[in-house]
Structures are given as C-alpha cells and as structure tokens.
Amino acid sequence: MANPASTSAQRIRIGLTGLAFAFLLVLLGSVITRSREDPEIDNAQQLNTSESDEPLAQLGVAPGGDASLNNASAE
C-alpha cells in the first residue's frame, strides 16, 4: 500500500502542474489575441472614448467642464 504522505504530495504536484498549464494556456491566448488587434482601430476608439471620459465635466457640474453646457448658468 502507498504511503499517504507520498500520495498527497503527488496529488499536490499534479494539481500545481495543471494550474501552471492552465496559466500558460491563458497567457498564450492573450498574446495571440493582442497580436491580431489592429492598432489603428485602437487609436480611433481611444479618441472617441477620450471625449466621454469625464461626463460630469462635460455637463459643467465638475471642475474643468464647459459651463456653456450647463442650463442653469446659461439663464
């Protein structure tokens, strides 16, 4: 019969090996998907989202906002 300590050590080793394999698989998938992205599309998306980064500032209710957009200050 096998020693219980060696059996548990073997289970831990197998579990850690599986966890490392899963981590490497996810890392490889991430690298592949990032290499397929078009940088020009990313730059265009960043330009479109940079305008809406501060919605409160655009409404004029936060520092740095355009006060002309605030209806209360226009009256």
Secondary structure, DSSP 8 states (H G I E B T S, - for coil): ---HHHHHHHHHHHHHHHHHHHHHHHHHHHHHHHHHS-HHHHHHHHHHHHTTS-HHHHHTSSTT--GGG-HHHH-
